[in-house]
Amino acid sequence: MHSIKLFRVYDGVVKNQKGYKIIVDRLWPRGVKKEDLPYEWWVKELAPSNEVRQAFNHEDDKYATFRKDYLKEIHVNPLAPGFLAYVKAILEKEDVIFLYGAKNQQHNQAVVLKEWLESNL
């Protein structure tokens, strides 16, 4: 089985990566033209809600609460089971790349979503 990788859209290495690219942000990354960002799916419906995202505000000390709240949202999201099955099928053929815009590469929604997927595969 292949793996899930995380890449920040602003780092300029996305185009060179091989794999199925999924944008995991609710909002389109600022300053990035849609035609300049290669991706197969933008799964904004599974991204953290505006309330959870804004409460987190990308502050490290709020990450534990953000993680817990986002995982709760994932568990009740009707898209989650289908997303899990789809990503699992893709991973049999190629890597899956989660694209995100957050500056913090250790504390963001892509990290949480990856953890959730890997714990459910």
N, CA, C and O atoms as a Tinker XYZ file with bonds, in Angstrom:
   484  protein
     1  N      0.844000   -1.190000    0.000000    73     2
     2  CA     0.000000    0.000000    0.000000    64     1     3
     3  C      0.885000    1.248000    0.000000    63     2     4     5
     4  O      1.953000    1.274000    0.613000    81     3
     5  N      0.426000    2.255000   -0.685000    73     3     6
     6  CA     1.155000    3.512000   -0.759000    64     5     7
     7  C      0.872000    4.348000    0.488000    63     6     8     9
     8  O      0.222000    3.877000    1.421000    81     7
     9  N      1.357000    5.578000    0.503000    73     7    10
    10  CA     1.221000    6.390000    1.719000    64     9    11
    11  C      0.529000    7.725000    1.450000    63    10    12    13
    12  O      0.371000    8.159000    0.309000    81    11
    13  N      0.123000    8.356000    2.558000    73    11    14
    14  CA    -0.468000    9.696000    2.515000    64    13    15
    15  C      0.637000   10.685000    2.840000    63    14    16    17
    16  O      1.326000   10.556000    3.852000    81    15
    17  N      0.796000   11.665000    1.979000    73    15    18
    18  CA     1.827000   12.684000    2.166000    64    17    19
    19  C      1.166000   14.049000    2.310000    63    18    20    21
    20  O      0.067000   14.275000    1.804000    81    19
    21  N      1.839000   14.945000    2.995000    73    19    22
    22  CA     1.319000   16.289000    3.210000    64    21    23
    23  C      2.249000   17.301000    2.560000    63    22    24    25
    24  O      3.468000   17.235000    2.722000    81    23
    25  N      1.658000   18.243000    1.819000    73    23    26
    26  CA     2.441000   19.302000    1.199000    64    25    27
    27  C      1.722000   20.636000    1.327000    63    26    28    29
    28  O      0.516000   20.738000    1.100000    81    27
    29  N      2.470000   21.626000    1.685000    73    27    30
    30  CA     1.948000   22.990000    1.770000    64    29    31
    31  C      1.927000   23.577000    0.363000    63    30    32    33
    32  O      2.928000   23.498000   -0.349000    81    31
    33  N      0.815000   24.159000   -0.045000    73    31    34
    34  CA     0.663000   24.628000   -1.423000    64    33    35
    35  C      1.640000   25.743000   -1.764000    63    34    36    37
    36  O      1.963000   25.935000   -2.937000    81    35
    37  N      2.116000   26.476000   -0.775000    73    35    38
    38  CA     2.997000   27.619000   -1.034000    64    37    39
    39  C      4.465000   27.233000   -1.147000    63    38    40    41
    40  O      5.301000   28.092000   -1.428000    81    39
    41  N      4.800000   25.969000   -0.937000    73    39    42
    42  CA     6.205000   25.569000   -0.956000    64    41    43
    43  C      6.751000   25.309000   -2.358000    63    42    44    45
    44  O      7.952000   25.096000   -2.522000    81    43
    45  N      5.893000   25.326000   -3.358000    73    43    46
    46  CA     6.355000   25.228000   -4.743000    64    45    47
    47  C      6.807000   23.858000   -5.205000    63    46    48    49
    48  O      7.387000   23.742000   -6.284000    81    47
    49  N      6.563000   22.820000   -4.428000    73    47    50
    50  CA     7.011000   21.484000   -4.835000    64    49    51
    51  C      5.866000   20.592000   -5.277000    63    50    52    53
    52  O      6.084000   19.441000   -5.655000    81    51
    53  N      4.656000   21.111000   -5.233000    73    51    54
    54  CA     3.467000   20.296000   -5.510000    64    53    55
    55  C      3.480000   19.751000   -6.932000    63    54    56    57
    56  O      3.164000   18.580000   -7.144000    81    55
    57  N      3.835000   20.568000   -7.897000    73    55    58
    58  CA     3.774000   20.138000   -9.295000    64    57    59
    59  C      4.676000   18.952000   -9.588000    63    58    60    61
    60  O      4.393000   18.163000  -10.490000    81    59
    61  N      5.756000   18.820000   -8.838000    73    59    62
    62  CA     6.718000   17.742000   -9.075000    64    61    63
    63  C      6.369000   16.446000   -8.365000    63    62    64    65
    64  O      7.052000   15.440000   -8.557000    81    63
    65  N      5.332000   16.445000   -7.557000    73    63    66
    66  CA     4.968000   15.268000   -6.769000    64    65    67
    67  C      4.042000   14.346000   -7.552000    63    66    68    69
    68  O      3.105000   14.795000   -8.212000    81    67
    69  N      4.320000   13.064000   -7.465000    73    67    70
    70  CA     3.472000   12.074000   -8.114000    64    69    71
    71  C      2.513000   11.504000   -7.069000    63    70    72    73
    72  O      2.922000   11.102000   -5.979000    81    71
    73  N      1.254000   11.480000   -7.422000    73    71    74
    74  CA     0.240000   10.957000   -6.531000    64    73    75
    75  C     -1.079000   11.667000   -6.767000    63    74    76    77
    76  O     -1.158000   12.618000   -7.546000    81    75
    77  N     -2.107000   11.199000   -6.090000    73    75    78
    78  CA    -3.450000   11.762000   -6.196000    64    77    79
    79  C     -3.542000   12.918000   -5.213000    63    78    80    81
    80  O     -3.467000   12.721000   -4.000000    81    79
    81  N     -3.705000   14.124000   -5.742000    73    79    82
    82  CA    -3.650000   15.338000   -4.924000    64    81    83
    83  C     -5.047000   15.798000   -4.501000    63    82    84    85
    84  O     -5.939000   15.989000   -5.327000    81    83
    85  N     -5.207000   15.972000   -3.176000    73    83    86
    86  CA    -6.476000   16.391000   -2.595000    64    85    87
    87  C     -6.250000   17.651000   -1.762000    63    86    88    89
    88  O     -5.429000   17.651000   -0.845000    81    87
    89  N     -6.965000   18.707000   -2.075000    73    87    90
    90  CA    -6.915000   19.924000   -1.261000    64    89    91
    91  C     -7.832000   19.698000   -0.064000    63    90    92    93
    92  O     -8.996000   19.331000   -0.226000    81    91
    93  N     -7.301000   19.917000    1.143000    73    91    94
    94  CA    -8.064000   19.622000    2.361000    64    93    95
    95  C     -8.438000   20.887000    3.135000    63    94    96    97
    96  O     -8.819000   20.800000    4.303000    81    95
    97  N     -8.338000   22.041000    2.512000    73    95    98
    98  CA    -8.742000   23.310000    3.126000    64    97    99
    99  C    -10.188000   23.636000    2.755000    63    98   100   101
   100  O    -10.646000   23.289000    1.667000    81    99
   101  N    -10.893000   24.290000    3.645000    73    99   102
   102  CA   -12.251000   24.750000    3.352000    64   101   103
   103  C    -12.207000   25.947000    2.396000    63   102   104   105
   104  O    -13.065000   26.090000    1.525000    81   103
   105  N    -11.198000   26.800000    2.571000    73   103   106
   106  CA   -11.053000   27.992000    1.734000    64   105   107
   107  C     -9.905000   27.794000    0.757000    63   106   108   109
   108  O     -8.902000   27.152000    1.072000    81   107
   109  N    -10.072000   28.361000   -0.440000    73   107   110
   110  CA    -9.005000   28.269000   -1.429000    64   109   111
   111  C     -7.786000   29.034000   -0.916000    63   110   112   113
   112  O     -7.949000   30.111000   -0.343000    81   111
   113  N     -6.573000   28.515000   -1.100000    73   111   114
   114  CA    -5.363000   29.197000   -0.628000    64   113   115
   115  C     -5.198000   30.588000   -1.276000    63   114   116   117
   116  O     -5.246000   30.734000   -2.498000    81   115
   117  N     -5.009000   31.574000   -0.433000    73   115   118
   118  CA    -4.878000   32.956000   -0.912000    64   117   119
   119  C     -3.689000   33.114000   -1.847000    63   118   120   121
   120  O     -2.607000   32.576000   -1.610000    81   119
   121  N     -3.922000   33.867000   -2.916000    73   119   122
   122  CA    -2.853000   34.195000   -3.846000    64   121   123
   123  C     -2.469000   33.087000   -4.802000    63   122   124   125
   124  O     -1.514000   33.240000   -5.563000    81   123
   125  N     -3.185000   31.980000   -4.785000    73   123   126
   126  CA    -2.880000   30.853000   -5.667000    64   125   127
   127  C     -3.979000   30.761000   -6.722000    63   126   128   129
   128  O     -5.162000   30.665000   -6.397000    81   127
   129  N     -3.572000   30.792000   -7.985000    73   127   130
   130  CA    -4.538000   30.645000   -9.073000    64   129   131
   131  C     -4.911000   29.165000   -9.208000    63   130   132   133
   132  O     -4.061000   28.283000   -9.089000    81   131
   133  N     -6.182000   28.919000   -9.456000    73   131   134
   134  CA    -6.639000   27.529000   -9.570000    64   133   135
   135  C     -5.892000   26.777000  -10.674000    63   134   136   137
   136  O     -5.614000   25.586000  -10.536000    81   135
   137  N     -5.576000   27.459000  -11.744000    73   135   138
   138  CA    -4.874000   26.777000  -12.834000    64   137   139
   139  C     -3.402000   26.510000  -12.501000    63   138   140   141
   140  O     -2.742000   25.747000  -13.206000    81   139
   141  N     -2.884000   27.127000  -11.440000    73   139   142
   142  CA    -1.488000   26.922000  -11.050000    64   141   143
   143  C     -1.308000   25.832000  -10.000000    63   142   144   145
   144  O     -0.179000   25.488000   -9.650000    81   143
   145  N     -2.403000   25.291000   -9.499000    73   143   146
   146  CA    -2.313000   24.269000   -8.455000    64   145   147
   147  C     -2.906000   22.962000   -8.980000    63   146   148   149
   148  O     -4.123000   22.836000   -9.109000    81   147
   149  N     -2.047000   21.997000   -9.280000    73   147   150
   150  CA    -2.560000   20.721000   -9.783000    64   149   151
   151  C     -3.212000   19.919000   -8.662000    63   150   152   153
   152  O     -2.591000   19.667000   -7.629000    81   151
   153  N     -4.461000   19.522000   -8.868000    73   151   154
   154  CA    -5.164000   18.715000   -7.882000    64   153   155
   155  C     -6.273000   17.941000   -8.575000    63   154   156   157
   156  O     -6.765000   18.331000   -9.634000    81   155
   157  N     -6.655000   16.827000   -7.945000    73   155   158
   158  CA    -7.733000   16.003000   -8.480000    64   157   159
   159  C     -9.050000   16.248000   -7.752000    63   158   160   161
   160  O    -10.125000   16.108000   -8.337000    81   159
   161  N     -8.962000   16.620000   -6.460000    73   159   162
   162  CA   -10.181000   16.774000   -5.671000    64   161   163
   163  C     -9.967000   17.838000   -4.616000    63   162   164   165
   164  O     -8.918000   17.896000   -3.973000    81   163
   165  N    -10.965000   18.672000   -4.448000    73   163   166
   166  CA   -10.963000   19.659000   -3.366000    64   165   167
   167  C    -12.070000   19.232000   -2.417000    63   166   168   169
   168  O    -13.250000   19.407000   -2.719000    81   167
   169  N    -11.703000   18.683000   -1.293000    73   167   170
   170  CA   -12.665000   18.085000   -0.377000    64   169   171
   171  C    -13.020000   19.061000    0.760000    63   170   172   173
   172  O    -12.884000   18.746000    1.942000    81   171
   173  N    -13.472000   20.243000    0.362000    73   171   174
   174  CA   -13.766000   21.300000    1.337000    64   173   175
   175  C    -14.895000   20.925000    2.283000    63   174   176   177
   176  O    -14.974000   21.468000    3.385000    81   175
   177  N    -15.772000   20.008000    1.879000    73   175   178
   178  CA   -16.883000   19.595000    2.721000    64   177   179
   179  C    -16.428000   18.799000    3.952000    63   178   180   181
   180  O    -17.176000   18.668000    4.921000    81   179
   181  N    -15.213000   18.276000    3.907000    73   179   182
   182  CA   -14.673000   17.497000    5.025000    64   181   183
   183  C    -13.661000   18.308000    5.841000    63   182   184   185
   184  O    -13.147000   17.827000    6.852000    81   183
   185  N    -13.382000   19.512000    5.410000    73   183   186
   186  CA   -12.458000   20.386000    6.147000    64   185   187
   187  C    -13.125000   20.874000    7.433000    63   186   188   189
   188  O    -14.346000   20.793000    7.561000    81   187
   189  N    -12.343000   21.376000    8.378000    73   187   190
   190  CA   -12.940000   21.883000    9.619000    64   189   191
   191  C    -13.953000   22.995000    9.329000    63   190   192   193
   192  O    -13.781000   23.793000    8.408000    81   191
   193  N    -14.997000   23.021000   10.131000    73   191   194
   194  CA   -16.000000   24.083000    9.977000    64   193   195
   195  C    -15.363000   25.442000   10.257000    63   194   196   197
   196  O    -14.304000   25.529000   10.878000    81   195
   197  N    -16.018000   26.488000    9.795000    73   195   198
   198  CA   -15.507000   27.830000   10.055000    64   197   199
   199  C    -15.373000   28.090000   11.549000    63   198   200   201
   200  O    -14.417000   28.735000   11.980000    81   199
   201  N    -16.316000   27.596000   12.342000    73   199   202
   202  CA   -16.269000   27.808000   13.786000    64   201   203
   203  C    -15.038000   27.151000   14.413000    63   202   204   205
   204  O    -14.338000   27.775000   15.210000    81   203
   205  N    -14.780000   25.913000   14.058000    73   203   206
   206  CA   -13.621000   25.195000   14.610000    64   205   207
   207  C    -12.320000   25.815000   14.106000    63   206   208   209
   208  O    -11.368000   25.997000   14.864000    81   207
   209  N    -12.298000   26.131000   12.830000    73   207   210
   210  CA   -11.098000   26.721000   12.235000    64   209   211
   211  C    -10.777000   28.066000   12.870000    63   210   212   213
   212  O     -9.622000   28.332000   13.200000    81   211
   213  N    -11.791000   28.923000   13.046000    73   211   214
   214  CA   -11.564000   30.254000   13.599000    64   213   215
   215  C    -11.211000   30.191000   15.088000    63   214   216   217
   216  O    -10.418000   31.005000   15.562000    81   215
   217  N    -11.777000   29.255000   15.822000    73   215   218
   218  CA   -11.431000   29.109000   17.238000    64   217   219
   219  C     -9.971000   28.688000   17.398000    63   218   220   221
   220  O     -9.294000   29.121000   18.331000    81   219
   221  N     -9.495000   27.852000   16.494000    73   219   222
   222  CA    -8.094000   27.409000   16.507000    64   221   223
   223  C     -7.153000   28.559000   16.166000    63   222   224   225
   224  O     -6.166000   28.795000   16.863000    81   223
   225  N     -7.469000   29.271000   15.090000    73   223   226
   226  CA    -6.688000   30.426000   14.646000    64   225   227
   227  C     -5.200000   30.100000   14.478000    63   226   228   229
   228  O     -4.355000   30.989000   14.583000    81   227
   229  N     -4.884000   28.846000   14.221000    73   227   230
   230  CA    -3.508000   28.373000   14.010000    64   229   231
   231  C     -2.585000   28.735000   15.165000    63   230   232   233
   232  O     -1.419000   29.073000   14.959000    81   231
   233  N     -3.113000   28.663000   16.376000    73   231   234
   234  CA    -2.321000   28.909000   17.580000    64   233   235
   235  C     -1.970000   27.556000   18.199000    63   234   236   237
   236  O     -2.853000   26.766000   18.533000    81   235
   237  N     -0.669000   27.303000   18.346000    73   235   238
   238  CA    -0.203000   26.000000   18.814000    64   237   239
   239  C     -0.850000   25.556000   20.119000    63   238   240   241
   240  O     -1.156000   24.375000   20.284000    81   239
   241  N     -1.061000   26.479000   21.045000    73   239   242
   242  CA    -1.628000   26.100000   22.341000    64   241   243
   243  C     -3.098000   25.681000   22.240000    63   242   244   245
   244  O     -3.646000   25.120000   23.189000    81   243
   245  N     -3.726000   25.944000   21.121000    73   243   246
   246  CA    -5.126000   25.554000   20.916000    64   245   247
   247  C     -5.254000   24.294000   20.045000    63   246   248   249
   248  O     -6.363000   23.864000   19.728000    81   247
   249  N     -4.126000   23.719000   19.671000    73   247   250
   250  CA    -4.150000   22.591000   18.738000    64   249   251
   251  C     -4.870000   21.367000   19.302000    63   250   252   253
   252  O     -5.635000   20.725000   18.582000    81   251
   253  N     -4.648000   21.036000   20.550000    73   251   254
   254  CA    -5.289000   19.846000   21.137000    64   253   255
   255  C     -6.809000   19.959000   21.078000    63   254   256   257
   256  O     -7.496000   18.991000   20.751000    81   255
   257  N     -7.331000   21.139000   21.393000    73   255   258
   258  CA    -8.777000   21.362000   21.329000    64   257   259
   259  C     -9.249000   21.328000   19.879000    63   258   260   261
   260  O    -10.285000   20.736000   19.575000    81   259
   261  N     -8.498000   21.956000   18.991000    73   259   262
   262  CA    -8.828000   21.941000   17.565000    64   261   263
   263  C     -8.883000   20.504000   17.048000    63   262   264   265
   264  O     -9.826000   20.122000   16.354000    81   263
   265  N     -7.874000   19.720000   17.389000    73   263   266
   266  CA    -7.800000   18.328000   16.939000    64   265   267
   267  C     -9.029000   17.560000   17.414000    63   266   268   269
   268  O     -9.667000   16.861000   16.627000    81   267
   269  N     -9.358000   17.683000   18.676000    73   267   270
   270  CA   -10.513000   16.987000   19.261000    64   269   271
   271  C    -11.808000   17.426000   18.569000    63   270   272   273
   272  O    -12.631000   16.586000   18.208000    81   271
   273  N    -11.991000   18.736000   18.385000    73   271   274
   274  CA   -13.210000   19.258000   17.760000    64   273   275
   275  C    -13.309000   18.849000   16.286000    63   274   276   277
   276  O    -14.390000   18.513000   15.801000    81   275
   277  N    -12.189000   18.879000   15.588000    73   275   278
   278  CA   -12.208000   18.491000   14.175000    64   277   279
   279  C    -12.498000   16.996000   14.029000    63   278   280   281
   280  O    -13.245000   16.601000   13.134000    81   279
   281  N    -11.921000   16.167000   14.888000    73   279   282
   282  CA   -12.202000   14.735000   14.829000    64   281   283
   283  C    -13.675000   14.456000   15.091000    63   282   284   285
   284  O    -14.253000   13.563000   14.471000    81   283
   285  N    -14.290000   15.206000   15.998000    73   283   286
   286  CA   -15.735000   15.067000   16.236000    64   285   287
   287  C    -16.507000   15.387000   14.958000    63   286   288   289
   288  O    -17.455000   14.686000   14.605000    81   287
   289  N    -16.094000   16.452000   14.265000    73   287   290
   290  CA   -16.772000   16.823000   13.013000    64   289   291
   291  C    -16.604000   15.737000   11.950000    63   290   292   293
   292  O    -17.547000   15.422000   11.224000    81   291
   293  N    -15.416000   15.175000   11.863000    73   291   294
   294  CA   -15.183000   14.120000   10.878000    64   293   295
   295  C    -16.099000   12.932000   11.157000    63   294   296   297
   296  O    -16.706000   12.383000   10.238000    81   295
   297  N    -16.198000   12.537000   12.422000    73   295   298
   298  CA   -16.998000   11.356000   12.781000    64   297   299
   299  C    -18.471000   11.503000   12.436000    63   298   300   301
   300  O    -19.134000   10.498000   12.179000    81   299
   301  N    -19.002000   12.704000   12.422000    73   299   302
   302  CA   -20.425000   12.891000   12.104000    64   301   303
   303  C    -20.648000   13.379000   10.667000    63   302   304   305
   304  O    -21.789000   13.563000   10.245000    81   303
   305  N    -19.576000   13.585000    9.930000    73   303   306
   306  CA   -19.692000   14.068000    8.559000    64   305   307
   307  C    -20.132000   12.922000    7.646000    63   306   308   309
   308  O    -19.458000   11.894000    7.590000    81   307
   309  N    -21.247000   13.079000    6.932000    73   307   310
   310  CA   -21.726000   11.993000    6.061000    64   309   311
   311  C    -20.770000   11.663000    4.913000    63   310   312   313
   312  O    -20.870000   10.587000    4.324000    81   311
   313  N    -19.856000   12.561000    4.588000    73   311   314
   314  CA   -18.885000   12.320000    3.528000    64   313   315
   315  C    -17.734000   11.415000    3.996000    63   314   316   317
   316  O    -17.067000   10.792000    3.170000    81   315
   317  N    -17.500000   11.338000    5.293000    73   315   318
   318  CA   -16.332000   10.639000    5.833000    64   317   319
   319  C    -16.214000    9.175000    5.415000    63   318   320   321
   320  O    -15.135000    8.776000    4.977000    81   319
   321  N    -17.255000    8.354000    5.525000    73   319   322
   322  CA   -17.098000    6.938000    5.133000    64   321   323
   323  C    -16.727000    6.765000    3.654000    63   322   324   325
   324  O    -15.877000    5.941000    3.317000    81   323
   325  N    -17.360000    7.533000    2.787000    73   323   326
   326  CA   -17.043000    7.448000    1.364000    64   325   327
   327  C    -15.641000    7.949000    1.061000    63   326   328   329
   328  O    -14.938000    7.391000    0.218000    81   327
   329  N    -15.240000    9.007000    1.758000    73   327   330
   330  CA   -13.893000    9.546000    1.597000    64   329   331
   331  C    -12.864000    8.500000    2.018000    63   330   332   333
   332  O    -11.872000    8.284000    1.323000    81   331
   333  N    -13.099000    7.864000    3.135000    73   331   334
   334  CA   -12.200000    6.820000    3.627000    64   333   335
   335  C    -12.075000    5.687000    2.615000    63   334   336   337
   336  O    -10.967000    5.249000    2.305000    81   335
   337  N    -13.188000    5.218000    2.106000    73   335   338
   338  CA   -13.177000    4.121000    1.128000    64   337   339
   339  C    -12.466000    4.533000   -0.156000    63   338   340   341
   340  O    -11.705000    3.753000   -0.729000    81   339
   341  N    -12.718000    5.762000   -0.607000    73   339   342
   342  CA   -12.111000    6.247000   -1.846000    64   341   343
   343  C    -10.596000    6.373000   -1.703000    63   342   344   345
   344  O     -9.844000    5.934000   -2.573000    81   343
   345  N    -10.155000    6.976000   -0.599000    73   343   346
   346  CA    -8.713000    7.136000   -0.381000    64   345   347
   347  C     -8.044000    5.769000   -0.237000    63   346   348   349
   348  O     -6.944000    5.555000   -0.745000    81   347
   349  N     -8.700000    4.865000    0.443000    73   347   350
   350  CA    -8.155000    3.511000    0.586000    64   349   351
   351  C     -7.939000    2.873000   -0.788000    63   350   352   353
   352  O     -6.908000    2.244000   -1.025000    81   351
   353  N     -8.901000    3.034000   -1.684000    73   351   354
   354  CA    -8.780000    2.477000   -3.042000    64   353   355
   355  C     -7.635000    3.135000   -3.812000    63   354   356   357
   356  O     -6.892000    2.463000   -4.527000    81   355
   357  N     -7.501000    4.434000   -3.663000    73   355   358
   358  CA    -6.411000    5.132000   -4.356000    64   357   359
   359  C     -5.057000    4.666000   -3.835000    63   358   360   361
   360  O     -4.123000    4.470000   -4.612000    81   359
   361  N     -4.952000    4.490000   -2.524000    73   359   362
   362  CA    -3.686000    4.086000   -1.916000    64   361   363
   363  C     -3.207000    2.718000   -2.398000    63   362   364   365
   364  O     -2.023000    2.403000   -2.277000    81   363
   365  N     -4.089000    1.924000   -2.929000    73   363   366
   366  CA    -3.675000    0.638000   -3.494000    64   365   367
   367  C     -2.897000    0.825000   -4.789000    63   366   368   369
   368  O     -2.138000   -0.056000   -5.193000    81   367
   369  N     -3.086000    1.986000   -5.449000    73   367   370
   370  CA    -2.447000    2.240000   -6.738000    64   369   371
   371  C     -1.338000    3.288000   -6.690000    63   370   372   373
   372  O     -0.354000    3.197000   -7.424000    81   371
   373  N     -1.510000    4.304000   -5.801000    73   371   374
   374  CA    -0.547000    5.405000   -5.764000    64   373   375
   375  C     -0.637000    6.147000   -4.427000    63   374   376   377
   376  O     -1.539000    5.918000   -3.621000    81   375
   377  N      0.324000    7.036000   -4.226000    73   375   378
   378  CA     0.306000    7.868000   -3.034000    64   377   379
   379  C     -0.846000    8.857000   -3.105000    63   378   380   381
   380  O     -1.304000    9.225000   -4.187000    81   379
   381  N     -1.310000    9.282000   -1.929000    73   379   382
   382  CA    -2.307000   10.337000   -1.816000    64   381   383
   383  C     -1.594000   11.525000   -1.194000    63   382   384   385
   384  O     -0.895000   11.385000   -0.190000    81   383
   385  N     -1.773000   12.693000   -1.794000    73   383   386
   386  CA    -1.121000   13.910000   -1.322000    64   385   387
   387  C     -2.177000   14.889000   -0.849000    63   386   388   389
   388  O     -3.032000   15.319000   -1.623000    81   387
   389  N     -2.110000   15.241000    0.435000    73   387   390
   390  CA    -2.996000   16.257000    0.984000    64   389   391
   391  C     -2.316000   17.608000    0.829000    63   390   392   393
   392  O     -1.182000   17.802000    1.268000    81   391
   393  N     -3.021000   18.533000    0.203000    73   391   394
   394  CA    -2.522000   19.893000    0.003000    64   393   395
   395  C     -3.233000   20.824000    0.967000    63   394   396   397
   396  O     -4.454000   20.768000    1.109000    81   395
   397  N     -2.473000   21.672000    1.625000    73   395   398
   398  CA    -3.034000   22.610000    2.589000    64   397   399
   399  C     -2.273000   23.924000    2.526000    63   398   400   401
   400  O     -1.170000   23.981000    1.983000    81   399
   401  N     -2.860000   24.980000    3.082000    73   399   402
   402  CA    -2.246000   26.298000    3.029000    64   401   403
   403  C     -1.640000   26.778000    4.331000    63   402   404   405
   404  O     -0.925000   27.780000    4.329000    81   403
   405  N     -1.891000   26.111000    5.433000    73   403   406
   406  CA    -1.430000   26.567000    6.750000    64   405   407
   407  C      0.089000   26.699000    6.807000    63   406   408   409
   408  O      0.819000   25.904000    6.215000    81   407
   409  N      0.547000   27.712000    7.527000    73   407   410
   410  CA     1.991000   27.911000    7.694000    64   409   411
   411  C      2.613000   26.835000    8.574000    63   410   412   413
   412  O      3.709000   26.348000    8.299000    81   411
   413  N      1.901000   26.473000    9.632000    73   411   414
   414  CA     2.412000   25.492000   10.582000    64   413   415
   415  C      2.253000   24.091000    9.996000    63   414   416   417
   416  O      1.135000   23.626000    9.774000    81   415
   417  N      3.367000   23.433000    9.751000    73   415   418
   418  CA     3.331000   22.127000    9.101000    64   417   419
   419  C      3.073000   20.981000   10.065000    63   418   420   421
   420  O      2.849000   19.853000    9.626000    81   419
   421  N      3.097000   21.240000   11.369000    73   419   422
   422  CA     2.875000   20.186000   12.352000    64   421   423
   423  C      1.493000   20.246000   12.983000    63   422   424   425
   424  O      0.967000   19.228000   13.435000    81   423
   425  N      0.904000   21.436000   13.014000    73   423   426
   426  CA    -0.398000   21.620000   13.656000    64   425   427
   427  C     -1.382000   22.224000   12.664000    63   426   428   429
   428  O     -1.522000   23.444000   12.579000    81   427
   429  N     -2.058000   21.368000   11.919000    73   427   430
   430  CA    -3.047000   21.839000   10.952000    64   429   431
   431  C     -4.048000   20.721000   10.647000    63   430   432   433
   432  O     -3.889000   19.591000   11.109000    81   431
   433  N     -5.066000   21.044000    9.875000    73   431   434
   434  CA    -6.123000   20.085000    9.584000    64   433   435
   435  C     -5.651000   18.909000    8.749000    63   434   436   437
   436  O     -6.195000   17.814000    8.886000    81   435
   437  N     -4.667000   19.093000    7.896000    73   435   438
   438  CA    -4.161000   17.986000    7.080000    64   437   439
   439  C     -3.542000   16.912000    7.964000    63   438   440   441
   440  O     -3.698000   15.720000    7.697000    81   439
   441  N     -2.846000   17.324000    9.009000    73   439   442
   442  CA    -2.234000   16.386000    9.944000    64   441   443
   443  C     -3.324000   15.561000   10.640000    63   442   444   445
   444  O     -3.206000   14.342000   10.760000    81   443
   445  N     -4.376000   16.231000   11.092000    73   443   446
   446  CA    -5.472000   15.554000   11.787000    64   445   447
   447  C     -6.186000   14.590000   10.845000    63   446   448   449
   448  O     -6.471000   13.452000   11.217000    81   447
   449  N     -6.472000   15.039000    9.636000    73   447   450
   450  CA    -7.169000   14.190000    8.670000    64   449   451
   451  C     -6.327000   12.971000    8.309000    63   450   452   453
   452  O     -6.859000   11.869000    8.177000    81   451
   453  N     -5.037000   13.157000    8.151000    73   451   454
   454  CA    -4.132000   12.045000    7.858000    64   453   455
   455  C     -4.144000   11.045000    9.007000    63   454   456   457
   456  O     -4.250000    9.840000    8.781000    81   455
   457  N     -4.035000   11.536000   10.236000    73   455   458
   458  CA    -4.069000   10.651000   11.405000    64   457   459
   459  C     -5.373000    9.854000   11.437000    63   458   460   461
   460  O     -5.365000    8.647000   11.680000    81   459
   461  N     -6.488000   10.536000   11.189000    73   459   462
   462  CA    -7.786000    9.860000   11.201000    64   461   463
   463  C     -7.843000    8.765000   10.140000    63   462   464   465
   464  O     -8.286000    7.648000   10.407000    81   463
   465  N     -7.390000    9.100000    8.934000    73   463   466
   466  CA    -7.416000    8.110000    7.856000    64   465   467
   467  C     -6.545000    6.915000    8.192000    63   466   468   469
   468  O     -6.981000    5.770000    8.065000    81   467
   469  N     -5.324000    7.170000    8.617000    73   467   470
   470  CA    -4.400000    6.080000    8.893000    64   469   471
   471  C     -4.898000    5.188000   10.036000    63   470   472   473
   472  O     -4.632000    3.986000   10.041000    81   471
   473  N     -5.607000    5.757000   10.987000    73   471   474
   474  CA    -6.133000    4.956000   12.094000    64   473   475
   475  C     -7.374000    4.152000   11.672000    63   474   476   477
   476  O     -7.799000    3.244000   12.386000    81   475
   477  N     -7.941000    4.488000   10.528000    73   475   478
   478  CA    -9.145000    3.799000   10.054000    64   477   479
   479  C     -8.914000    2.931000    8.814000    63   478   480   481
   480  O     -9.851000    2.306000    8.318000    81   479
   481  N     -7.716000    2.886000    8.326000    73   479   482
   482  CA    -7.433000    2.074000    7.132000    64   481   483
   483  C     -7.331000    0.597000    7.490000    63   482   484
   484  O     -7.097000   -0.236000    6.615000    81   483
